[in-house]
Amino acid sequence: MQFVDVKTDIAFKKIFGNEQHKEILIGFLNALLELDGDRRIKDVTLKNPWQRPDLPQFKESVLDIKAVDNRGVVFLVEMQIKNTNFFDKRALY
C-alpha cells in the first residue's frame, strides 16, 4: 500500500487546507515542530490558499497558516521542502 506524501503542495492542502481539519493541523504542527507547554499551537487561521503577489517578480504563496501559541505569539507557517534562492528574504518577511 502506498501513502500520499504530505510534503507535496496538493496533498498538504487537501489534508490540512480547510477549517474542518484545524485540529488535525494543530496536532500535526505541534508534533512536527516538537512544541511543548506554552509554545504549543492553540489555534490556526488558514490564509487564502492562492495568494497572487502584487509584484510580478515575487512567487505566489500557497496555503499560509497563521498560528497562535499558548503565549499569544502569532507566527506564519509554510511548508518548504525545496531550497530556493529567496527563502532568506521570505523568512524575514
PyMOL Python script that loads the backbone (N, CA, C, O; Angstrom):
from pymol import cmd

cmd.read_pdbstr("""\
ATOM      1  N   MET A   1       0.835  -1.172   0.000  1.00  0.00           N
ATOM      2  CA  MET A   1       0.000   0.000   0.000  1.00  0.00           C
ATOM      3  C   MET A   1       0.884   1.242   0.000  1.00  0.00           C
ATOM      4  O   MET A   1       1.866   1.306   0.740  1.00  0.00           O
ATOM      5  N   GLN A   2       0.543   2.221  -0.822  1.00  0.00           N
ATOM      6  CA  GLN A   2       1.296   3.468  -0.853  1.00  0.00           C
ATOM      7  C   GLN A   2       0.479   4.578  -0.199  1.00  0.00           C
ATOM      8  O   GLN A   2      -0.750   4.595  -0.268  1.00  0.00           O
ATOM      9  N   PHE A   3       1.189   5.496   0.432  1.00  0.00           N
ATOM     10  CA  PHE A   3       0.544   6.614   1.097  1.00  0.00           C
ATOM     11  C   PHE A   3       0.905   7.908   0.384  1.00  0.00           C
ATOM     12  O   PHE A   3       1.914   7.986  -0.318  1.00  0.00           O
ATOM     13  N   VAL A   4       0.089   8.899   0.568  1.00  0.00           N
ATOM     14  CA  VAL A   4       0.319  10.215  -0.022  1.00  0.00           C
ATOM     15  C   VAL A   4       1.431  10.918   0.750  1.00  0.00           C
ATOM     16  O   VAL A   4       1.474  10.855   1.978  1.00  0.00           O
ATOM     17  N   ASP A   5       2.320  11.580   0.036  1.00  0.00           N
ATOM     18  CA  ASP A   5       3.380  12.366   0.664  1.00  0.00           C
ATOM     19  C   ASP A   5       2.810  13.731   1.034  1.00  0.00           C
ATOM     20  O   ASP A   5       2.534  14.548   0.156  1.00  0.00           O
ATOM     21  N   VAL A   6       2.631  13.984   2.341  1.00  0.00           N
ATOM     22  CA  VAL A   6       2.009  15.237   2.778  1.00  0.00           C
ATOM     23  C   VAL A   6       2.897  16.452   2.567  1.00  0.00           C
ATOM     24  O   VAL A   6       2.464  17.580   2.803  1.00  0.00           O
ATOM     25  N   LYS A   7       4.134  16.240   2.125  1.00  0.00           N
ATOM     26  CA  LYS A   7       5.020  17.370   1.867  1.00  0.00           C
ATOM     27  C   LYS A   7       4.780  17.995   0.498  1.00  0.00           C
ATOM     28  O   LYS A   7       5.336  19.053   0.202  1.00  0.00           O
ATOM     29  N   THR A   8       3.972  17.371  -0.333  1.00  0.00           N
ATOM     30  CA  THR A   8       3.642  17.980  -1.623  1.00  0.00           C
ATOM     31  C   THR A   8       2.521  18.985  -1.415  1.00  0.00           C
ATOM     32  O   THR A   8       1.652  18.795  -0.565  1.00  0.00           O
ATOM     33  N   ASP A   9       2.550  20.062  -2.202  1.00  0.00           N
ATOM     34  CA  ASP A   9       1.553  21.127  -2.075  1.00  0.00           C
ATOM     35  C   ASP A   9       0.126  20.599  -2.116  1.00  0.00           C
ATOM     36  O   ASP A   9      -0.689  20.907  -1.246  1.00  0.00           O
ATOM     37  N   ILE A  10      -0.161  19.817  -3.116  1.00  0.00           N
ATOM     38  CA  ILE A  10      -1.532  19.380  -3.352  1.00  0.00           C
ATOM     39  C   ILE A  10      -2.029  18.489  -2.211  1.00  0.00           C
ATOM     40  O   ILE A  10      -3.173  18.635  -1.778  1.00  0.00           O
ATOM     41  N   ALA A  11      -1.194  17.569  -1.715  1.00  0.00           N
ATOM     42  CA  ALA A  11      -1.600  16.689  -0.624  1.00  0.00           C
ATOM     43  C   ALA A  11      -1.744  17.471   0.683  1.00  0.00           C
ATOM     44  O   ALA A  11      -2.706  17.270   1.424  1.00  0.00           O
ATOM     45  N   PHE A  12      -0.794  18.357   0.963  1.00  0.00           N
ATOM     46  CA  PHE A  12      -0.849  19.150   2.193  1.00  0.00           C
ATOM     47  C   PHE A  12      -2.119  19.984   2.233  1.00  0.00           C
ATOM     48  O   PHE A  12      -2.802  20.046   3.255  1.00  0.00           O
ATOM     49  N   LYS A  13      -2.430  20.630   1.104  1.00  0.00           N
ATOM     50  CA  LYS A  13      -3.642  21.446   1.030  1.00  0.00           C
ATOM     51  C   LYS A  13      -4.897  20.600   1.172  1.00  0.00           C
ATOM     52  O   LYS A  13      -5.842  20.998   1.853  1.00  0.00           O
ATOM     53  N   LYS A  14      -4.913  19.452   0.542  1.00  0.00           N
ATOM     54  CA  LYS A  14      -6.097  18.590   0.584  1.00  0.00           C
ATOM     55  C   LYS A  14      -6.356  18.088   2.003  1.00  0.00           C
ATOM     56  O   LYS A  14      -7.503  18.051   2.448  1.00  0.00           O
ATOM     57  N   ILE A  15      -5.303  17.704   2.710  1.00  0.00           N
ATOM     58  CA  ILE A  15      -5.446  17.154   4.056  1.00  0.00           C
ATOM     59  C   ILE A  15      -5.670  18.251   5.104  1.00  0.00           C
ATOM     60  O   ILE A  15      -6.557  18.134   5.949  1.00  0.00           O
ATOM     61  N   PHE A  16      -4.866  19.310   5.044  1.00  0.00           N
ATOM     62  CA  PHE A  16      -4.872  20.307   6.113  1.00  0.00           C
ATOM     63  C   PHE A  16      -5.490  21.643   5.725  1.00  0.00           C
ATOM     64  O   PHE A  16      -5.624  22.524   6.575  1.00  0.00           O
ATOM     65  N   GLY A  17      -5.869  21.814   4.465  1.00  0.00           N
ATOM     66  CA  GLY A  17      -6.222  23.135   3.948  1.00  0.00           C
ATOM     67  C   GLY A  17      -7.647  23.584   4.087  1.00  0.00           C
ATOM     68  O   GLY A  17      -8.111  24.372   3.263  1.00  0.00           O
ATOM     69  N   ASN A  18      -8.373  23.122   5.091  1.00  0.00           N
ATOM     70  CA  ASN A  18      -9.707  23.672   5.312  1.00  0.00           C
ATOM     71  C   ASN A  18     -10.019  23.718   6.790  1.00  0.00           C
ATOM     72  O   ASN A  18      -9.400  23.021   7.595  1.00  0.00           O
ATOM     73  N   GLU A  19     -10.985  24.547   7.135  1.00  0.00           N
ATOM     74  CA  GLU A  19     -11.330  24.794   8.532  1.00  0.00           C
ATOM     75  C   GLU A  19     -11.788  23.527   9.258  1.00  0.00           C
ATOM     76  O   GLU A  19     -11.636  23.433  10.476  1.00  0.00           O
ATOM     77  N   GLN A  20     -12.339  22.565   8.544  1.00  0.00           N
ATOM     78  CA  GLN A  20     -12.821  21.334   9.174  1.00  0.00           C
ATOM     79  C   GLN A  20     -11.683  20.480   9.725  1.00  0.00           C
ATOM     80  O   GLN A  20     -11.913  19.622  10.577  1.00  0.00           O
ATOM     81  N   HIS A  21     -10.460  20.705   9.248  1.00  0.00           N
ATOM     82  CA  HIS A  21      -9.308  19.908   9.670  1.00  0.00           C
ATOM     83  C   HIS A  21      -8.359  20.677  10.588  1.00  0.00           C
ATOM     84  O   HIS A  21      -7.198  20.291  10.731  1.00  0.00           O
ATOM     85  N   LYS A  22      -8.831  21.755  11.210  1.00  0.00           N
ATOM     86  CA  LYS A  22      -7.963  22.587  12.049  1.00  0.00           C
ATOM     87  C   LYS A  22      -7.297  21.792  13.171  1.00  0.00           C
ATOM     88  O   LYS A  22      -6.099  21.946  13.406  1.00  0.00           O
ATOM     89  N   GLU A  23      -8.053  20.950  13.861  1.00  0.00           N
ATOM     90  CA  GLU A  23      -7.495  20.204  14.991  1.00  0.00           C
ATOM     91  C   GLU A  23      -6.408  19.237  14.531  1.00  0.00           C
ATOM     92  O   GLU A  23      -5.405  19.052  15.220  1.00  0.00           O
ATOM     93  N   ILE A  24      -6.606  18.623  13.372  1.00  0.00           N
ATOM     94  CA  ILE A  24      -5.588  17.725  12.814  1.00  0.00           C
ATOM     95  C   ILE A  24      -4.334  18.516  12.466  1.00  0.00           C
ATOM     96  O   ILE A  24      -3.220  18.069  12.744  1.00  0.00           O
ATOM     97  N   LEU A  25      -4.506  19.680  11.864  1.00  0.00           N
ATOM     98  CA  LEU A  25      -3.374  20.539  11.501  1.00  0.00           C
ATOM     99  C   LEU A  25      -2.622  20.993  12.746  1.00  0.00           C
ATOM    100  O   LEU A  25      -1.391  20.965  12.762  1.00  0.00           O
ATOM    101  N   ILE A  26      -3.331  21.406  13.780  1.00  0.00           N
ATOM    102  CA  ILE A  26      -2.682  21.850  15.019  1.00  0.00           C
ATOM    103  C   ILE A  26      -1.869  20.707  15.629  1.00  0.00           C
ATOM    104  O   ILE A  26      -0.724  20.904  16.036  1.00  0.00           O
ATOM    105  N   GLY A  27      -2.456  19.528  15.691  1.00  0.00           N
ATOM    106  CA  GLY A  27      -1.735  18.369  16.222  1.00  0.00           C
ATOM    107  C   GLY A  27      -0.519  18.019  15.389  1.00  0.00           C
ATOM    108  O   GLY A  27       0.540  17.708  15.933  1.00  0.00           O
ATOM    109  N   PHE A  28      -0.663  18.068  14.065  1.00  0.00           N
ATOM    110  CA  PHE A  28       0.453  17.779  13.158  1.00  0.00           C
ATOM    111  C   PHE A  28       1.596  18.772  13.374  1.00  0.00           C
ATOM    112  O   PHE A  28       2.752  18.367  13.499  1.00  0.00           O
ATOM    113  N   LEU A  29       1.281  20.067  13.417  1.00  0.00           N
ATOM    114  CA  LEU A  29       2.324  21.089  13.587  1.00  0.00           C
ATOM    115  C   LEU A  29       2.995  20.983  14.949  1.00  0.00           C
ATOM    116  O   LEU A  29       4.218  21.094  15.042  1.00  0.00           O
ATOM    117  N   ASN A  30       2.216  20.770  16.008  1.00  0.00           N
ATOM    118  CA  ASN A  30       2.810  20.624  17.345  1.00  0.00           C
ATOM    119  C   ASN A  30       3.758  19.435  17.401  1.00  0.00           C
ATOM    120  O   ASN A  30       4.822  19.517  18.016  1.00  0.00           O
ATOM    121  N   ALA A  31       3.378  18.320  16.757  1.00  0.00           N
ATOM    122  CA  ALA A  31       4.237  17.133  16.753  1.00  0.00           C
ATOM    123  C   ALA A  31       5.465  17.348  15.878  1.00  0.00           C
ATOM    124  O   ALA A  31       6.585  17.042  16.287  1.00  0.00           O
ATOM    125  N   LEU A  32       5.257  17.872  14.678  1.00  0.00           N
ATOM    126  CA  LEU A  32       6.359  18.070  13.738  1.00  0.00           C
ATOM    127  C   LEU A  32       7.391  19.062  14.273  1.00  0.00           C
ATOM    128  O   LEU A  32       8.596  18.840  14.154  1.00  0.00           O
ATOM    129  N   LEU A  33       6.912  20.149  14.858  1.00  0.00           N
ATOM    130  CA  LEU A  33       7.809  21.190  15.364  1.00  0.00           C
ATOM    131  C   LEU A  33       8.259  20.929  16.806  1.00  0.00           C
ATOM    132  O   LEU A  33       9.029  21.702  17.376  1.00  0.00           O
ATOM    133  N   GLU A  34       7.762  19.818  17.391  1.00  0.00           N
ATOM    134  CA  GLU A  34       8.108  19.431  18.760  1.00  0.00           C
ATOM    135  C   GLU A  34       7.866  20.564  19.750  1.00  0.00           C
ATOM    136  O   GLU A  34       8.736  20.900  20.554  1.00  0.00           O
ATOM    137  N   LEU A  35       6.671  21.149  19.679  1.00  0.00           N
ATOM    138  CA  LEU A  35       6.311  22.263  20.553  1.00  0.00           C
ATOM    139  C   LEU A  35       5.710  21.728  21.843  1.00  0.00           C
ATOM    140  O   LEU A  35       4.831  20.865  21.825  1.00  0.00           O
ATOM    141  N   ASP A  36       6.201  22.257  22.973  1.00  0.00           N
ATOM    142  CA  ASP A  36       5.745  21.810  24.289  1.00  0.00           C
ATOM    143  C   ASP A  36       5.250  22.990  25.112  1.00  0.00           C
ATOM    144  O   ASP A  36       5.603  24.140  24.849  1.00  0.00           O
ATOM    145  N   GLY A  37       4.425  22.691  26.115  1.00  0.00           N
ATOM    146  CA  GLY A  37       3.985  23.683  27.090  1.00  0.00           C
ATOM    147  C   GLY A  37       3.325  24.885  26.458  1.00  0.00           C
ATOM    148  O   GLY A  37       2.442  24.757  25.610  1.00  0.00           O
ATOM    149  N   ASP A  38       3.774  26.076  26.892  1.00  0.00           N
ATOM    150  CA  ASP A  38       3.148  27.305  26.399  1.00  0.00           C
ATOM    151  C   ASP A  38       3.526  27.633  24.955  1.00  0.00           C
ATOM    152  O   ASP A  38       2.956  28.549  24.362  1.00  0.00           O
ATOM    153  N   ARG A  39       4.473  26.899  24.388  1.00  0.00           N
ATOM    154  CA  ARG A  39       4.847  27.106  22.982  1.00  0.00           C
ATOM    155  C   ARG A  39       3.975  26.298  22.020  1.00  0.00           C
ATOM    156  O   ARG A  39       4.084  26.454  20.804  1.00  0.00           O
ATOM    157  N   ARG A  40       3.108  25.434  22.563  1.00  0.00           N
ATOM    158  CA  ARG A  40       2.220  24.643  21.712  1.00  0.00           C
ATOM    159  C   ARG A  40       1.222  25.544  21.004  1.00  0.00           C
ATOM    160  O   ARG A  40       0.721  26.506  21.586  1.00  0.00           O
ATOM    161  N   ILE A  41       0.941  25.235  19.764  1.00  0.00           N
ATOM    162  CA  ILE A  41      -0.032  25.982  18.983  1.00  0.00           C
ATOM    163  C   ILE A  41      -1.419  25.683  19.529  1.00  0.00           C
ATOM    164  O   ILE A  41      -1.779  24.525  19.740  1.00  0.00           O
ATOM    165  N   LYS A  42      -2.202  26.747  19.759  1.00  0.00           N
ATOM    166  CA  LYS A  42      -3.563  26.543  20.256  1.00  0.00           C
ATOM    167  C   LYS A  42      -4.611  26.842  19.196  1.00  0.00           C
ATOM    168  O   LYS A  42      -5.741  26.366  19.299  1.00  0.00           O
ATOM    169  N   ASP A  43      -4.254  27.631  18.166  1.00  0.00           N
ATOM    170  CA  ASP A  43      -5.222  27.952  17.117  1.00  0.00           C
ATOM    171  C   ASP A  43      -4.484  28.274  15.831  1.00  0.00           C
ATOM    172  O   ASP A  43      -3.350  28.753  15.851  1.00  0.00           O
ATOM    173  N   VAL A  44      -5.137  28.007  14.720  1.00  0.00           N
ATOM    174  CA  VAL A  44      -4.598  28.356  13.408  1.00  0.00           C
ATOM    175  C   VAL A  44      -5.695  29.019  12.582  1.00  0.00           C
ATOM    176  O   VAL A  44      -6.883  28.743  12.750  1.00  0.00           O
ATOM    177  N   THR A  45      -5.260  29.900  11.688  1.00  0.00           N
ATOM    178  CA  THR A  45      -6.140  30.509  10.705  1.00  0.00           C
ATOM    179  C   THR A  45      -5.529  30.225   9.352  1.00  0.00           C
ATOM    180  O   THR A  45      -4.357  30.520   9.120  1.00  0.00           O
ATOM    181  N   LEU A  46      -6.307  29.663   8.469  1.00  0.00           N
ATOM    182  CA  LEU A  46      -5.815  29.389   7.122  1.00  0.00           C
ATOM    183  C   LEU A  46      -6.000  30.637   6.282  1.00  0.00           C
ATOM    184  O   LEU A  46      -7.109  31.149   6.136  1.00  0.00           O
ATOM    185  N   LYS A  47      -4.902  31.115   5.737  1.00  0.00           N
ATOM    186  CA  LYS A  47      -4.952  32.282   4.872  1.00  0.00           C
ATOM    187  C   LYS A  47      -5.422  31.837   3.494  1.00  0.00           C
ATOM    188  O   LYS A  47      -5.468  30.640   3.212  1.00  0.00           O
ATOM    189  N   ASN A  48      -5.766  32.776   2.645  1.00  0.00           N
ATOM    190  CA  ASN A  48      -6.203  32.455   1.292  1.00  0.00           C
ATOM    191  C   ASN A  48      -5.180  31.538   0.640  1.00  0.00           C
ATOM    192  O   ASN A  48      -4.022  31.928   0.491  1.00  0.00           O
ATOM    193  N   PRO A  49      -5.577  30.311   0.242  1.00  0.00           N
ATOM    194  CA  PRO A  49      -4.592  29.355  -0.243  1.00  0.00           C
ATOM    195  C   PRO A  49      -3.983  29.691  -1.603  1.00  0.00           C
ATOM    196  O   PRO A  49      -3.003  29.054  -1.989  1.00  0.00           O
ATOM    197  N   TRP A  50      -4.504  30.636  -2.327  1.00  0.00           N
ATOM    198  CA  TRP A  50      -3.932  31.023  -3.622  1.00  0.00           C
ATOM    199  C   TRP A  50      -3.744  32.525  -3.660  1.00  0.00           C
ATOM    200  O   TRP A  50      -4.545  33.244  -4.259  1.00  0.00           O
ATOM    201  N   GLN A  51      -2.684  33.000  -3.020  1.00  0.00           N
ATOM    202  CA  GLN A  51      -2.417  34.435  -2.974  1.00  0.00           C
ATOM    203  C   GLN A  51      -1.484  34.818  -4.111  1.00  0.00           C
ATOM    204  O   GLN A  51      -0.343  34.361  -4.169  1.00  0.00           O
ATOM    205  N   ARG A  52      -1.963  35.641  -4.995  1.00  0.00           N
ATOM    206  CA  ARG A  52      -1.121  36.164  -6.066  1.00  0.00           C
ATOM    207  C   ARG A  52      -0.323  37.350  -5.533  1.00  0.00           C
ATOM    208  O   ARG A  52      -0.871  38.177  -4.804  1.00  0.00           O
ATOM    209  N   PRO A  53       0.947  37.449  -5.879  1.00  0.00           N
ATOM    210  CA  PRO A  53       1.751  38.575  -5.402  1.00  0.00           C
ATOM    211  C   PRO A  53       1.352  39.865  -6.116  1.00  0.00           C
ATOM    212  O   PRO A  53       0.850  39.841  -7.240  1.00  0.00           O
ATOM    213  N   ASP A  54       1.586  40.995  -5.440  1.00  0.00           N
ATOM    214  CA  ASP A  54       1.310  42.294  -6.051  1.00  0.00           C
ATOM    215  C   ASP A  54       2.318  42.628  -7.138  1.00  0.00           C
ATOM    216  O   ASP A  54       1.995  43.321  -8.102  1.00  0.00           O
ATOM    217  N   LEU A  55       3.541  42.133  -6.981  1.00  0.00           N
ATOM    218  CA  LEU A  55       4.598  42.425  -7.936  1.00  0.00           C
ATOM    219  C   LEU A  55       4.973  41.153  -8.686  1.00  0.00           C
ATOM    220  O   LEU A  55       5.097  40.094  -8.071  1.00  0.00           O
ATOM    221  N   PRO A  56       5.156  41.235 -10.004  1.00  0.00           N
ATOM    222  CA  PRO A  56       5.385  40.030 -10.799  1.00  0.00           C
ATOM    223  C   PRO A  56       6.671  39.270 -10.472  1.00  0.00           C
ATOM    224  O   PRO A  56       6.752  38.080 -10.775  1.00  0.00           O
ATOM    225  N   GLN A  57       7.678  39.904  -9.867  1.00  0.00           N
ATOM    226  CA  GLN A  57       8.926  39.194  -9.590  1.00  0.00           C
ATOM    227  C   GLN A  57       8.837  38.283  -8.372  1.00  0.00           C
ATOM    228  O   GLN A  57       9.752  37.498  -8.123  1.00  0.00           O
ATOM    229  N   PHE A  58       7.753  38.375  -7.609  1.00  0.00           N
ATOM    230  CA  PHE A  58       7.580  37.519  -6.438  1.00  0.00           C
ATOM    231  C   PHE A  58       6.753  36.298  -6.796  1.00  0.00           C
ATOM    232  O   PHE A  58       5.856  36.368  -7.636  1.00  0.00           O
ATOM    233  N   LYS A  59       7.057  35.179  -6.155  1.00  0.00           N
ATOM    234  CA  LYS A  59       6.318  33.941  -6.420  1.00  0.00           C
ATOM    235  C   LYS A  59       5.004  33.958  -5.666  1.00  0.00           C
ATOM    236  O   LYS A  59       4.861  34.625  -4.641  1.00  0.00           O
ATOM    237  N   GLU A  60       4.040  33.205  -6.199  1.00  0.00           N
ATOM    238  CA  GLU A  60       2.779  33.117  -5.481  1.00  0.00           C
ATOM    239  C   GLU A  60       2.963  32.297  -4.219  1.00  0.00           C
ATOM    240  O   GLU A  60       3.850  31.446  -4.152  1.00  0.00           O
ATOM    241  N   SER A  61       2.141  32.544  -3.232  1.00  0.00           N
ATOM    242  CA  SER A  61       2.210  31.843  -1.966  1.00  0.00           C
ATOM    243  C   SER A  61       1.029  30.882  -1.875  1.00  0.00           C
ATOM    244  O   SER A  61      -0.103  31.256  -2.182  1.00  0.00           O
ATOM    245  N   VAL A  62       1.287  29.663  -1.459  1.00  0.00           N
ATOM    246  CA  VAL A  62       0.240  28.653  -1.388  1.00  0.00           C
ATOM    247  C   VAL A  62       0.058  28.188   0.053  1.00  0.00           C
ATOM    248  O   VAL A  62       0.989  27.675   0.672  1.00  0.00           O
ATOM    249  N   LEU A  63      -1.145  28.372   0.575  1.00  0.00           N
ATOM    250  CA  LEU A  63      -1.549  27.937   1.912  1.00  0.00           C
ATOM    251  C   LEU A  63      -0.618  28.407   3.024  1.00  0.00           C
ATOM    252  O   LEU A  63       0.162  27.628   3.572  1.00  0.00           O
ATOM    253  N   ASP A  64      -0.713  29.651   3.337  1.00  0.00           N
ATOM    254  CA  ASP A  64      -0.048  30.165   4.521  1.00  0.00           C
ATOM    255  C   ASP A  64      -0.931  29.873   5.719  1.00  0.00           C
ATOM    256  O   ASP A  64      -2.157  29.953   5.636  1.00  0.00           O
ATOM    257  N   ILE A  65      -0.311  29.540   6.814  1.00  0.00           N
ATOM    258  CA  ILE A  65      -1.029  29.218   8.040  1.00  0.00           C
ATOM    259  C   ILE A  65      -0.594  30.211   9.109  1.00  0.00           C
ATOM    260  O   ILE A  65       0.586  30.301   9.448  1.00  0.00           O
ATOM    261  N   LYS A  66      -1.553  30.945   9.630  1.00  0.00           N
ATOM    262  CA  LYS A  66      -1.281  31.857  10.739  1.00  0.00           C
ATOM    263  C   LYS A  66      -1.565  31.085  12.024  1.00  0.00           C
ATOM    264  O   LYS A  66      -2.690  30.640  12.250  1.00  0.00           O
ATOM    265  N   ALA A  67      -0.546  30.929  12.860  1.00  0.00           N
ATOM    266  CA  ALA A  67      -0.678  30.139  14.086  1.00  0.00           C
ATOM    267  C   ALA A  67      -0.507  31.030  15.311  1.00  0.00           C
ATOM    268  O   ALA A  67       0.214  32.027  15.276  1.00  0.00           O
ATOM    269  N   VAL A  68      -1.181  30.654  16.390  1.00  0.00           N
ATOM    270  CA  VAL A  68      -1.061  31.352  17.668  1.00  0.00           C
ATOM    271  C   VAL A  68      -0.748  30.310  18.729  1.00  0.00           C
ATOM    272  O   VAL A  68      -1.437  29.297  18.842  1.00  0.00           O
ATOM    273  N   ASP A  69       0.309  30.572  19.512  1.00  0.00           N
ATOM    274  CA  ASP A  69       0.639  29.605  20.563  1.00  0.00           C
ATOM    275  C   ASP A  69      -0.032  30.004  21.876  1.00  0.00           C
ATOM    276  O   ASP A  69      -0.737  31.011  21.934  1.00  0.00           O
ATOM    277  N   ASN A  70       0.183  29.225  22.914  1.00  0.00           N
ATOM    278  CA  ASN A  70      -0.463  29.465  24.207  1.00  0.00           C
ATOM    279  C   ASN A  70      -0.015  30.750  24.888  1.00  0.00           C
ATOM    280  O   ASN A  70      -0.665  31.208  25.828  1.00  0.00           O
ATOM    281  N   ARG A  71       1.101  31.347  24.423  1.00  0.00           N
ATOM    282  CA  ARG A  71       1.560  32.627  24.972  1.00  0.00           C
ATOM    283  C   ARG A  71       0.919  33.802  24.264  1.00  0.00           C
ATOM    284  O   ARG A  71       1.031  34.941  24.717  1.00  0.00           O
ATOM    285  N   GLY A  72       0.233  33.528  23.134  1.00  0.00           N
ATOM    286  CA  GLY A  72      -0.346  34.593  22.327  1.00  0.00           C
ATOM    287  C   GLY A  72       0.568  35.048  21.205  1.00  0.00           C
ATOM    288  O   GLY A  72       0.240  35.992  20.487  1.00  0.00           O
ATOM    289  N   VAL A  73       1.712  34.391  21.043  1.00  0.00           N
ATOM    290  CA  VAL A  73       2.641  34.718  19.968  1.00  0.00           C
ATOM    291  C   VAL A  73       2.047  34.251  18.639  1.00  0.00           C
ATOM    292  O   VAL A  73       1.607  33.108  18.517  1.00  0.00           O
ATOM    293  N   VAL A  74       2.036  35.137  17.652  1.00  0.00           N
ATOM    294  CA  VAL A  74       1.482  34.836  16.332  1.00  0.00           C
ATOM    295  C   VAL A  74       2.636  34.631  15.360  1.00  0.00           C
ATOM    296  O   VAL A  74       3.582  35.418  15.343  1.00  0.00           O
ATOM    297  N   PHE A  75       2.562  33.577  14.551  1.00  0.00           N
ATOM    298  CA  PHE A  75       3.591  33.343  13.543  1.00  0.00           C
ATOM    299  C   PHE A  75       2.974  32.645  12.348  1.00  0.00           C
ATOM    300  O   PHE A  75       1.905  32.043  12.446  1.00  0.00           O
ATOM    301  N   LEU A  76       3.664  32.734  11.214  1.00  0.00           N
ATOM    302  CA  LEU A  76       3.211  32.089   9.980  1.00  0.00           C
ATOM    303  C   LEU A  76       3.967  30.798   9.761  1.00  0.00           C
ATOM    304  O   LEU A  76       5.163  30.713  10.041  1.00  0.00           O
ATOM    305  N   VAL A  77       3.274  29.798   9.264  1.00  0.00           N
ATOM    306  CA  VAL A  77       3.867  28.503   8.953  1.00  0.00           C
ATOM    307  C   VAL A  77       3.648  28.257   7.473  1.00  0.00           C
ATOM    308  O   VAL A  77       2.546  28.448   6.960  1.00  0.00           O
ATOM    309  N   GLU A  78       4.695  27.834   6.791  1.00  0.00           N
ATOM    310  CA  GLU A  78       4.593  27.490   5.379  1.00  0.00           C
ATOM    311  C   GLU A  78       5.415  26.240   5.112  1.00  0.00           C
ATOM    312  O   GLU A  78       6.546  26.128   5.585  1.00  0.00           O
ATOM    313  N   MET A  79       4.867  25.318   4.375  1.00  0.00           N
ATOM    314  CA  MET A  79       5.598  24.101   4.008  1.00  0.00           C
ATOM    315  C   MET A  79       6.647  24.476   2.971  1.00  0.00           C
ATOM    316  O   MET A  79       6.320  25.062   1.939  1.00  0.00           O
ATOM    317  N   GLN A  80       7.911  24.142   3.241  1.00  0.00           N
ATOM    318  CA  GLN A  80       9.008  24.465   2.334  1.00  0.00           C
ATOM    319  C   GLN A  80       9.995  23.312   2.371  1.00  0.00           C
ATOM    320  O   GLN A  80      10.706  23.141   3.361  1.00  0.00           O
ATOM    321  N   ILE A  81      10.050  22.517   1.305  1.00  0.00           N
ATOM    322  CA  ILE A  81      10.996  21.399   1.303  1.00  0.00           C
ATOM    323  C   ILE A  81      12.104  21.560   0.276  1.00  0.00           C
ATOM    324  O   ILE A  81      13.057  20.782   0.266  1.00  0.00           O
ATOM    325  N   LYS A  82      11.992  22.546  -0.575  1.00  0.00           N
ATOM    326  CA  LYS A  82      12.988  22.763  -1.613  1.00  0.00           C
ATOM    327  C   LYS A  82      13.779  24.026  -1.295  1.00  0.00           C
ATOM    328  O   LYS A  82      13.198  25.050  -0.938  1.00  0.00           O
ATOM    329  N   ASN A  83      15.093  23.957  -1.422  1.00  0.00           N
ATOM    330  CA  ASN A  83      15.905  25.151  -1.242  1.00  0.00           C
ATOM    331  C   ASN A  83      15.613  26.129  -2.372  1.00  0.00           C
ATOM    332  O   ASN A  83      15.566  25.753  -3.543  1.00  0.00           O
ATOM    333  N   THR A  84      15.419  27.388  -1.998  1.00  0.00           N
ATOM    334  CA  THR A  84      15.182  28.423  -3.003  1.00  0.00           C
ATOM    335  C   THR A  84      16.162  29.558  -2.774  1.00  0.00           C
ATOM    336  O   THR A  84      16.684  29.735  -1.673  1.00  0.00           O
ATOM    337  N   ASN A  85      16.403  30.319  -3.823  1.00  0.00           N
ATOM    338  CA  ASN A  85      17.337  31.444  -3.722  1.00  0.00           C
ATOM    339  C   ASN A  85      16.804  32.564  -2.846  1.00  0.00           C
ATOM    340  O   ASN A  85      17.583  33.357  -2.317  1.00  0.00           O
ATOM    341  N   PHE A  86      15.485  32.643  -2.683  1.00  0.00           N
ATOM    342  CA  PHE A  86      14.898  33.782  -1.990  1.00  0.00           C
ATOM    343  C   PHE A  86      14.314  33.426  -0.631  1.00  0.00           C
ATOM    344  O   PHE A  86      13.595  34.236  -0.045  1.00  0.00           O
ATOM    345  N   PHE A  87      14.607  32.225  -0.110  1.00  0.00           N
ATOM    346  CA  PHE A  87      13.993  31.819   1.154  1.00  0.00           C
ATOM    347  C   PHE A  87      14.372  32.755   2.291  1.00  0.00           C
ATOM    348  O   PHE A  87      13.530  33.053   3.139  1.00  0.00           O
ATOM    349  N   ASP A  88      15.622  33.230   2.334  1.00  0.00           N
ATOM    350  CA  ASP A  88      16.038  34.122   3.416  1.00  0.00           C
ATOM    351  C   ASP A  88      15.217  35.404   3.426  1.00  0.00           C
ATOM    352  O   ASP A  88      14.872  35.904   4.497  1.00  0.00           O
ATOM    353  N   LYS A  89      14.896  35.945   2.253  1.00  0.00           N
ATOM    354  CA  LYS A  89      14.085  37.168   2.181  1.00  0.00           C
ATOM    355  C   LYS A  89      12.651  36.877   2.578  1.00  0.00           C
ATOM    356  O   LYS A  89      12.016  37.697   3.242  1.00  0.00           O
ATOM    357  N   ARG A  90      12.130  35.723   2.184  1.00  0.00           N
ATOM    358  CA  ARG A  90      10.766  35.342   2.544  1.00  0.00           C
ATOM    359  C   ARG A  90      10.662  35.107   4.042  1.00  0.00           C
ATOM    360  O   ARG A  90       9.663  35.478   4.658  1.00  0.00           O
ATOM    361  N   ALA A  91      11.691  34.488   4.643  1.00  0.00           N
ATOM    362  CA  ALA A  91      11.667  34.201   6.070  1.00  0.00           C
ATOM    363  C   ALA A  91      11.687  35.494   6.885  1.00  0.00           C
ATOM    364  O   ALA A  91      11.051  35.573   7.935  1.00  0.00           O
ATOM    365  N   LEU A  92      12.405  36.495   6.413  1.00  0.00           N
ATOM    366  CA  LEU A  92      12.459  37.774   7.111  1.00  0.00           C
ATOM    367  C   LEU A  92      11.122  38.478   7.072  1.00  0.00           C
ATOM    368  O   LEU A  92      10.761  39.175   8.020  1.00  0.00           O
ATOM    369  N   TYR A  93      10.370  38.304   5.975  1.00  0.00           N
ATOM    370  CA  TYR A  93       9.069  38.941   5.854  1.00  0.00           C
ATOM    371  C   TYR A  93       8.127  38.369   6.882  1.00  0.00           C
ATOM    372  O   TYR A  93       6.966  38.775   6.949  1.00  0.00           O
TER     373      TYR A  93
END
""", "prot")
cmd.dss("prot")
cmd.show_as("cartoon", "prot")
cmd.util.cbc("prot")
cmd.orient("prot")
